[in-house]
Amino acid sequence: MELIELLKNRRSRRRFTDRKIEEEKKDLLIKSVLLSPASKSSNPWEFVVVDDPELLKQLATSKPHGAELVAGASLAFVVLGNPAKSDVWIEDCSIASVLLQLEAEDLGLGSCWVQVRARNHADGYPASEFIKKLLGVPENLEVLSIVAIGYSEEEKKPRVFEKLGYEKIHQNKY
Ligand SMILES: Cc1cc2nc3c(=O)[nH]c(=O)nc-3n(C[C@H](O)[C@H](O)[C@H](O)COP(=O)(O)O)c2cc1C
């Protein structure tokens, strides 16, 4: 598939089948994040790859809204950043999260980004603290996102060029 077609087809998927993700696909997903570009090649990201159904259920409770879908995923990448390694770790981790979503799409998998940074757990403390405790993540790392992945159970229409927001595009000057 041409990249532009892949970009049109990629939609957030929040319902997944029980089908497990094959090891070869998991390996390619891991390769995709490690291929991410990063400012000054500082590679400030690390990833916890979660396929334990009990942990996935726990991750789904890391914030009150918008994380429930993780419980039904076969796999989740918890994207961690090290602010001491880069002042633009958020950008670097965001790029890794998106590349992971595109690789998932290319492998016939569905995915959804679940925001963690700047979000709170239902009990009022940072969602990242909940996740760090759950997964044993060192204190000096931050959690940017969870990318939930699985075989999608949803039919979603690809985007169409005619409905893109061309008003967002400014030529030469705003
Ligand atoms: C930075 C970011 C944070 C997001 N956080 C969540 C989230 O916490 N939960 C969720 O269900 N979707 C989340 N999404 C998915 C967006 O809701 C989705 O990308 C958007 O509605 C556009 O739909 P599409 O992905 O199908 O094109 C997030 C997406 C981005 C880029």
The ligand as a MOL file (V3000), in Angstrom:
LIG
                    3D

  0  0  0     0  0            999 V3000
M  V30 BEGIN CTAB
M  V30 COUNTS 31 33 0 0 0
M  V30 BEGIN ATOM
M  V30 1 C -1.9390 13.0960 21.6060 0
M  V30 2 C -3.1300 12.1750 21.4750 0
M  V30 3 C -3.7960 11.7490 22.6000 0
M  V30 4 C -4.8880 10.8840 22.4890 0
M  V30 5 N -5.4610 10.3810 23.6270 0
M  V30 6 C -6.4670 9.4900 23.5170 0
M  V30 7 C -7.0040 8.8600 24.6920 0
M  V30 8 O -6.5340 9.0900 25.8170 0
M  V30 9 N -7.9960 7.9620 24.5360 0
M  V30 10 C -8.5290 7.6560 23.2900 0
M  V30 11 O -9.4550 6.8320 23.2270 0
M  V30 12 N -8.0240 8.2300 22.1530 0
M  V30 13 C -7.0160 9.1180 22.2490 0
M  V30 14 N -6.4590 9.6560 21.1180 0
M  V30 15 C -7.0130 9.3230 19.7930 0
M  V30 16 C -7.7730 10.5260 19.1980 0
M  V30 17 O -8.9890 10.6720 19.8670 0
M  V30 18 C -7.9600 10.2900 17.6860 0
M  V30 19 O -6.6900 10.1790 17.0780 0
M  V30 20 C -8.7260 11.4220 17.0360 0
M  V30 21 O -10.0670 11.4330 17.4800 0
M  V30 22 C -8.7420 11.2900 15.5100 0
M  V30 23 O -9.3300 10.0780 15.1190 0
M  V30 24 P -8.5290 8.9940 14.2510 0
M  V30 25 O -7.3190 8.5710 15.0510 0
M  V30 26 O -9.4920 7.8600 14.0300 0
M  V30 27 O -8.1040 9.6410 12.9740 0
M  V30 28 C -5.3550 10.4950 21.2090 0
M  V30 29 C -4.6750 10.9320 20.0660 0
M  V30 30 C -3.5790 11.7390 20.1920 0
M  V30 31 C -2.8140 12.1480 18.9380 0
M  V30 END ATOM
M  V30 BEGIN BOND
M  V30 1 1 1 2
M  V30 2 1 2 3
M  V30 3 2 2 30
M  V30 4 2 3 4
M  V30 5 1 4 5
M  V30 6 1 4 28
M  V30 7 2 5 6
M  V30 8 1 6 7
M  V30 9 1 6 13
M  V30 10 2 7 8
M  V30 11 1 7 9
M  V30 12 1 9 10
M  V30 13 2 10 11
M  V30 14 1 10 12
M  V30 15 2 12 13
M  V30 16 1 13 14
M  V30 17 1 14 15
M  V30 18 1 14 28
M  V30 19 1 15 16
M  V30 20 1 16 17
M  V30 21 1 16 18
M  V30 22 1 18 19
M  V30 23 1 18 20
M  V30 24 1 20 21
M  V30 25 1 20 22
M  V30 26 1 22 23
M  V30 27 1 23 24
M  V30 28 2 24 25
M  V30 29 1 24 26
M  V30 30 1 24 27
M  V30 31 2 28 29
M  V30 32 1 29 30
M  V30 33 1 30 31
M  V30 END BOND
M  V30 END CTAB
M  END
